[in-house]
Structures are given as structure tokens and as C-alpha cells.
């Protein structure tokens, strides 16, 4: 990013599965000198049918890989629509980066993992295809925050 001030849009949906929240912030500087300024936020409810489908696949429910694949696309579209809505309603002239948490479907941190042949079987699954969000908005999207934290030995949550 070449700009001194970066406009970042964060997207998240909690385990209540009620919809997608977007928050915009201006980020200035780097490292210890970094400053973040809140710009605004937008919330958009999931359509009832999508919410029902999501609730039906959440652990410990059983589902199919086909349904997970379809939901990954549908949630990606919902996140992209929320990002576009935030950009329009907050009158954001330029967005440098979108961070997308996705929709958590299953979260098994080390404290909840089963013992397997290699120790605790842990993992986390968030859906909402980041490539769809990037294509629909034309903005670079970063994701995989919980996975990255768990890969580094964390719990995948604060």
C-alpha cells in the first residue's frame, strides 16, 4: 500500500449467525507509531433461508461437503454485499484492504481437541470465500485469522 493513510474495512459474523458486520477504519503509520481512527460501521442481516442453512451445518451437526461448498459461496456473496453496502453508505472513496473473518462453522481449539495419533486434533473452519469478496469489490482481501493463530500455537480467539 502506497498511501500514508490506509482505509481498511473489516468484516465479521459471529456465532449468533445473525448477519455480517462491517467496520471502516483509517490506519496511519506503522509499528508502534500506528494510529487507528474509527470511520463508521454497517450491519446487514443474513436472509432467513441462509441463516437456517448455516445453523443446520454448525458443529456438532453432520452435513455434506457439497452443502459446505455451496454455503462457502453464499456466505462470500453475503460478505461482499455487506462490504459494498458499507462502501456506499459510509461514502468510502477508496478502500485499501478488506479483512474478512468469515462465518465460523466449527472451532476446536487445543483445549477442546480430541486426542489423536499425533496429539490433540484441533482445527477451525470459517467459510465465506475471500476470492468472491475480492472480485465483487475490487479490493485485496485478507482472511484466515483464526487458522493463522492456531497454526502459531494459539487458541484462534482472543
NULUMRO-416113 format. One record per atom (N, C-alpha, C, CB): x, y, z; residue in three letters. Coordinates in pm, whole numbers, plus 32768, in hexadecimal, padded with zeros to 4 digits. Last residue first. Glycine has a CB too. Layout:
XYZALA ...
//
This chain:
7C577A61882AUNK 7C997AB18892UNK 7C9F7A6A8918UNK 7C517B3588A3UNK 7CA27937876AUNK 7C45799B879EUNK 7C8E79EB880AUNK 7BC1795887D7UNK 7D4D786B873DUNK 7CFA789686CEUNK 7C9178FC86F7UNK 7CB878208690UNK 7E02782787FBUNK 7D7C77F0880BUNK 7D2178148795UNK 7D3E7822888DUNK 7F4F77E88771UNK 7EE9782E87BEUNK 7E6577E487C3UNK 7ED478B78786UNK 800F777E86CBUNK 8005774A8754UNK 7F9D778C87AAUNK 808777568796UNK 800877CD85C9UNK 80767803861AUNK 806E77D786ACUNK 8075789B8612UNK 7F1C775F8578UNK 7F9777278540UNK 80117755858EUNK 7FA5774E84ADUNK 7E6D780E85FBUNK 7E797783862AUNK 7EF7774185F4UNK 7DFE77328601UNK 7E9478F78563UNK 7EB178F785F2UNK 7EC378698627UNK 7E42793F863FUNK 7E3F78A08466UNK 7EC978CE8479UNK 7EEF78CB850CUNK 7EDB795A8441UNK 7D3178688498UNK 7D8B77FD846EUNK 7E1D78248486UNK 7D7577DD83DAUNK 7CD2796A84D2UNK 7CCF79018539UNK 7D3078918516UNK 7C3F78C88549UNK 7D0479EB83D3UNK 7D3E7A1D8451UNK 7D4079B284BEUNK 7CEF7A958481UNK 7CBC79D382C8UNK 7D0479658309UNK 7D41798C838EUNK 7D70793282AFUNK 7D037AEF81F0UNK 7CAB7A9D8243UNK 7CFF7A318286UNK 7C377A5D81EEUNK 7CF67C138126UNK 7D447BB78179UNK 7CE27B6C81D3UNK 7DB27C0281CDUNK 7CC47C927FE4UNK 7C867C5C805DUNK 7CE97C0180A4UNK 7C037C10803CUNK 7CC97DB07F15UNK 7D147D3F7F4DUNK 7CD47D157FD0UNK 7DAA7D657F62UNK 7BA67E027E58UNK 7C037E247EC4UNK 7C497DA47EF3UNK 7BB87E687F3CUNK 7ACC7DDF7DB7UNK 7B467E127D79UNK 7BB17E387DDEUNK 7B267E897D23UNK 79E17D6C7E0DUNK 7A027DF37E3DUNK 7A797E317DF4UNK 7A1F7DEE7ED0UNK 79D07C727D95UNK 79597CC87D94UNK 797B7D587DBAUNK 78F07C917DF4UNK 7AD27C067DC1UNK 7A9F7C1B7D3AUNK 7A2B7C7D7D36UNK 7A737B967CFDUNK 7ADB7BFC7EDDUNK 7B3D7C4A7E91UNK 7B0A7C687E04UNK 7BC37BFF7E89UNK 7A087B4B7F13UNK 7A057BD37F4AUNK 7A637C2D7EFAUNK 7A2E7BD37FE1UNK 7A6B7A677E92UNK 79ED7AA47E65UNK 79E67B357E95UNK 79737A547E98UNK 7B4A7A327F2CUNK 7B5D7A547E9FUNK 7ADF7A947E66UNK 7B8279D77E4EUNK 7AE179E58021UNK 7B237A678019UNK 7B387A927F88UNK 7BAA7A638062UNK 79BD79418065UNK 7A2B79458006UNK 7A6479D37FF5UNK 79FD79107F80UNK 796978CF8174UNK 794F7953813AUNK 79C3797380DEUNK 793E79C381A9UNK 79B1782B82AEUNK 798F782D8221UNK 796A78BB81F7UNK 791C77CA8202UNK 7A96779A838AUNK 7A46780F836BUNK 7A2B780B82D5UNK 7A8F78958396UNK 7AF576B2846DUNK 7AC376C383E5UNK 7A6A773E83DEUNK 7A77764683B7UNK 7C0676258518UNK 7B9F768B8514UNK 7B75769C8483UNK 7BD177138550UNK 7C9A753185F4UNK 7C8075718574UNK 7C1675DC8582UNK 7C55750B850EUNK 7D3F740E8678UNK 7D0174928684UNK 7CE474C885F9UNK 7D5D74F386D3UNK 7D867302871FUNK 7D537323869AUNK 7D0473A486A7UNK 7CF972AE8660UNK 7EA572D287E3UNK 7E20730E87DAUNK 7DFD732C8749UNK 7E19738F882EUNK 7F6871C5875EUNK 7F46722387C9UNK 7EBC725B87B2UNK 7FAD729587D0UNK 7F6B711B868AUNK 7FD471818691UNK 7FB871E786FEUNK 7FE171C8860CUNK 7E8B707E86A8UNK 7F0D703B86A1UNK 7F81709E86ACUNK 7F196FEC8620UNK 7DC871508788UNK 7DDB70FB8712UNK 7E6570BE8715UNK 7DC5714B8690UNK 7CE671D18864UNK 7D6A7195885AUNK 7D6E713887E1UNK 7D90714988DCUNK 7C2F72F287FAUNK 7C3772658820UNK 7CC672378818UNK 7BDD720E87C6UNK 7C2B7446887AUNK 7C4B73E18816UNK 7C4D73548850UNK 7CD173FF87D8UNK 7C097512892BUNK 7B9374C1890CUNK 7BB0744F88ACUNK 7B28751888D3UNK 7CF775978945UNK 7CB5756F89C1UNK 7C3C751689A8UNK 7C8B75EA8A0EUNK 7D3875D88837UNK 7D7F756E8880UNK 7D39753F88FFUNK 7E09759D88A2UNK 7BF17611879DUNK 7C75763B87CBUNK 7CB775CB881AUNK 7C6B76BB8822UNK 7B2575ED86B5UNK 7B5A758A8715UNK 7BE675B3873FUNK 7B5B74FB86D7UNK 7A10765F861DUNK 7A8B768F865BUNK 7AB4762E86C9UNK 7A7A771F8694UNK 794D768484FBUNK 797E76298563UNK 7A017660859AUNK 79917597852CUNK 78FB77658478UNK 78A476F08472UNK 78CA768E84E1UNK 78AE76AB83E7UNK 790A78BF8468UNK 793B784784ACUNK 78D177DB84A6UNK 79617866853FUNK 79297976834CUNK 78C5794083A6UNK 78FA78C083E5UNK 783E7926835CUNK 7A2E7A74832FUNK 79D97A078301UNK 797579DE836BUNK 7A2E799082D8UNK 7ADD7B46834EUNK 7AE37AD783ADUNK 7A987A5E8378UNK 7AAA7B008435UNK 7B8A7C098271UNK 7B0E7BBD8283UNK 7B267B4782E0UNK 7ADA7B8B81FBUNK 7BF27D468226UNK 7C107CD3827AUNK 7B8E7C898294UNK 7C557CFD8300UNK 7C4C7DFA810CUNK 7BDD7DC18157UNK 7C127D4A81A6UNK 7B677D9780F8UNK 7CEE7F2980AFUNK 7CF77E9E80DCUNK 7C767E778122UNK 7D717E8B813AUNK 7CB880268053UNK 7D387FE98032UNK 7D3E7F548050UNK 7DA5802F807DUNK 7BBC80D37FBEUNK 7BD6806E8024UNK 7C5580267FFAUNK 7B5C80098035UNK 7B4682127F81UNK 7BB181B47F64UNK 7BBC81547FDAUNK 7C3981FD7F4BUNK 7A6382927FD1UNK 7A9482AC7F4AUNK 7AFF82477F20UNK 7ACC83397F41UNK 794F823F807AUNK 79DE82248079UNK 7A1182307FE9UNK 79FE819580B3UNK 784D827180E6UNK 788982C78080UNK 792182BB807FUNK 786183598098UNK 77C381C8817DUNK 7828821681C4UNK 787382748166UNK 788B81B9820AUNK 7723815280B7UNK 76E5819F8122UNK 774881F8816EUNK 76A181428183UNK 77EA80D68009UNK 778781387FD9UNK 77528190804AUNK 771380F07F94UNK 787A802F80B3UNK 78C2808D805EUNK 786480FC802EUNK 790280447FE4UNK 77A77F96811DUNK 77F77FEE8174UNK 784180588122UNK 785C7F9B81C5UNK 77567F0D8034UNK 76F87F65807BUNK 77447FC780D4UNK 76967F1180D0UNK 783C7E787FFFUNK 780E7EDA7F9DUNK 77AD7F3E7FDDUNK 77C97E937F26UNK 783D7DD580E6UNK 78AE7E3080CAUNK 78837E9D8069UNK 79267DE18091UNK 774F7D4A80BDUNK 775C7DA18132UNK 77CE7E04811EUNK 77727D4E81B1UNK 77917CBD7FD6UNK 77217D1B7FD2UNK 77277D7C8048UNK 769A7CD07FD3UNK 785F7C1D803CUNK 787C7C7D7FD2UNK 780E7CE77FC9UNK 788C7C367F4AUNK 77CE7B7F80F0UNK 78387BD78123UNK 78597C4380BCUNK 78B77B858147UNK 77297AF98039UNK 76ED7B4C80A3UNK 77547BAE80DCUNK 76B47AF48114UNK 77EA7A6E7FA2UNK 77957AD27F60UNK 77557B307FC7UNK 77277A8D7F0DUNK 784C79C7806CUNK 78A57A248028UNK 78577A937FE3UNK 78FC79DB7FC2UNK 77657934809CUNK 7796798D8105UNK 77F979F280CAUNK 77D9793C8178UNK 775778A77FA8UNK 76E878FE7FD2UNK 77157961803DUNK 767478AA8006UNK 784D78147FABUNK 783078767F42UNK 77C478D97F6FUNK 7803782F7EC2UNK 7825777A808EUNK 789E77CB8083UNK 788A7839801AUNK 79177772805EUNK 773C76EF8046UNK 7736775680AEUNK 77B077B180ABUNK 772977158138UNK 77A6763E7F89UNK 773F769F7F61UNK 773477117FC7UNK 76B676587F52UNK 785675AF802FUNK 788875F67FBAUNK 782476627F8FUNK 78A275957F46UNK 77A4753D80E6UNK 780C759A8115UNK 784275EE80A2UNK 787E754D8159UNK 771374998035UNK 76CF75088079UNK 7734756C80AFUNK 767674D380EBUNK 77E373E87FE9UNK 779D74397F84UNK 775774B07FC6UNK 773773E37F38UNK 7823736880D1UNK 788673C5809AUNK 7846741D8030UNK 78FF73788060UNK 770C736581B6UNK 775673318143UNK 77BD73988116UNK 76F5730E80CFUNK 76F57334831CUNK 76CD7373829EUNK 771A7331822DUNK 76E5740D82A0UNK 769773288475UNK 76D672E98401UNK 76A2732F8383UNK 76B7724E83FCUNK 76D873FF858FUNK 768173C98526UNK 76D4738784B8UNK 7629743884EAUNK 77557476866DUNK 777C73EF8646UNK 772473B185DAUNK 777A739786BDUNK 77B27555856AUNK 77D774E585C0UNK 778374E9863EUNK 786E74EA85E4UNK 76BC75C38480UNK 771C75E084EAUNK 773375678544UNK 76EC7656853EUNK 75F7759D83C6UNK 7678755983B0UNK 76DC75708420UNK 76B47587832FUNK 7515762D840FUNK 7506759D83FBUNK 758B755483EAUNK 74B075838383UNK 75637735840AUNK 754976F7848DUNK 7544765F8480UNK 74C5772C84C8UNK 756D775882F2UNK 75E677608344UNK 75D3771B83CAUNK 760F77F18359UNK 745D774282AEUNK 74BF76E38276UNK 753F76E282C9UNK 74DF770681E4UNK 73F7781F8339UNK 73CA7798835AUNK 742C772F8327UNK 733F777E8320UNK 747A78F182B1UNK 749178DC8340UNK 7468784F8369UNK 744479458394UNK 740678D481B6UNK 749578BE81C6UNK 74B678A48258UNK 74E679368191UNK 72FA791681F1UNK 731A789181BBUNK 73AF787181CBUNK 72F278898126UNK 730D7A24824AUNK 72E079BA82A5UNK 7307792F8273UNK 724979C082B6UNK 74397AD281F3UNK 73B27AA881D0UNK 738C7A2F8227UNK 73A87A858137UNK 74EA7B7882FAUNK 74E47B0B8299UNK 74527AF78270UNK 75207A8782D5UNK 74F47CDD8317UNK 74C27C5A8342UNK 74CF7BF482D2UNK 74307C658370UNK 75FE7DB1833BUNK 759D7D7E82DAUNK 75757CF28305UNK 75D87D7E8248UNK 76887EDE83B6UNK 76627E5283CEUNK 75F77E2C8369UNK 762D7E3E8460UNK 779C7FB983B4UNK 771E7F918376UNK 77057F00839BUNK 77217FA582D9UNK 785980D38432UNK 783980458426UNK 77B0803183E8UNK 783F800184B0UNK 797A81B08429UNK 78EC8190842FUNK 78D580FB8422UNK 78A081DB83C3UNK 7A8181F7847BUNK 7A3982468417UNK 79A3822D841FUNK 7A6C8224838AUNK 7B7B820A8571UNK 7AF981D1854AUNK 7AB4822F84E8UNK 7AA081B985C7UNK 7CCF8200853FUNK 7C5D825A8554UNK 7BDE8217851DUNK 7C7582E4850FUNK 7E0581A585C1UNK 7D8B8177857EUNK 7D1881D485A4UNK 7D6A80E485A5UNK 7F6081C08592UNK 7EE781F785CFUNK 7E7081CB857CUNK 7EEE829285D9UNK 80AD815685CDUNK 802E81448587UNK 7FBA817D85D8UNK 801680B08569UNK 819E81568648UNK 816881DA8626UNK 80DF81CF85E1UNK 81CA822585CCUNK 81ED8051865BUNK 81C1809486D5UNK 8182811C86BBUNK 823680A48734UNK 8193800B8509UNK 81D07FE28587UNK 8196802A85FEUNK 82647FFA8581UNK 813281348453UNK 815680A6845BUNK 8191808984E5UNK 81BC807F83EBUNK 8033821A83D5UNK 80B181F28410UNK 80C5815B8411UNK 80BB8227849BUNK 7ED481F183F8UNK 7F46824783D7UNK 7FC28211841BUNK 7F2B82DB8401UNK 7DA481868385UNK 7E1D815A83C9UNK 7E9081B18398UNK 7E3A80C183AFUNK 7C4F81A683B4UNK 7CC681E08374UNK 7D3E81B783C7UNK 7CBB827C8368UNK 7B5080AE8395UNK 7BB380F783E6UNK 7C1D8133838CUNK 7BF3809B8450UNK 7A0D8022839AUNK 7A758065834EUNK 7ACD80B583ADUNK 7A3880C182E1UNK 796B7EED83BCUNK 799C7F658400UNK 7A0F7F9E83ACUNK 79CB7F458493UNK 784F7E22839CUNK 78C27E608359UNK 78E97EDB83A8UNK 78A17E8382C4UNK 77B27CEE83E2UNK 77D57D75840FUNK 78507DA383C3UNK 77EF7D7884A9UNK 76AF7C1C837AUNK 773A7C468367UNK 77497CD68396UNK 77647C3882D1UNK 75DA7B468443UNK 75FC7B9583CDUNK 768E7BBA83CCUNK 75A77C1283C7UNK 75B07A8A8507UNK 75437AE684E7UNK 755E7B3B846CUNK 75297B40855DUNK 764579C38587UNK 761F79B284FBUNK 75AC7A0F84D4UNK 75F7791F84E1UNK 76BE79B48675UNK 762C79C58679UNK 75F179B985ECUNK 76077A4D86B7UNK 77C979B58645UNK 77897932864FUNK 76F3793B8660UNK 77C478E486C2UNK 77F27AD08560UNK 78067A8285DAUNK 77BA79FE85D8UNK 77DC7AD28651UNK 78A67B4B8459UNK 78237B178481UNK 783B7ABB84F7UNK 77DB7ACC840BUNK 79537C5F83C6UNK 79497BF48429UNK 78B87BC88438UNK 79817C2184B1UNK 7A457D2D832AUNK 79C57CE58320UNK 79C47C728382UNK 79AD7CB38290UNK 7ADA7E6E830FUNK 7AD87DEB834FUNK 7A4C7DAF8348UNK 7B067DF583E1UNK 7B907F37823EUNK 7B097F0D825DUNK 7B107E808297UNK 7AAC7F1281DFUNK 7C6D80488247UNK 7C5B7FB78255UNK 7BCB7F9B827DUNK 7CBF7F7C82BEUNK 7D2F812B81ADUNK 7CA4811581D6UNK 7C8E807F81D4UNK 7C3E81628178UNK 7E5E81C1820EUNK 7E1A815281CDUNK 7D8D81478204UNK 7E6880CD81E1UNK 7F3882C481CDUNK 7EC3829C821AUNK 7E7B823081CCUNK 7E6483168237UNK 7FFB82B7810BUNK 802382CF8196UNK 7FB382A681F5UNK 8047836481ABUNK 7FED81BC800BUNK 7FB48231804FUNK 7FE8823B80DEUNK 7F1B822A804FUNK 804180D17FA0UNK 809681457F8EUNK 806581BF7FD9UNK 80A181657EFEUNK 80547F8A8000UNK 800080008000UNK 8058807C8000UNK 7FA180008079UNK 
//
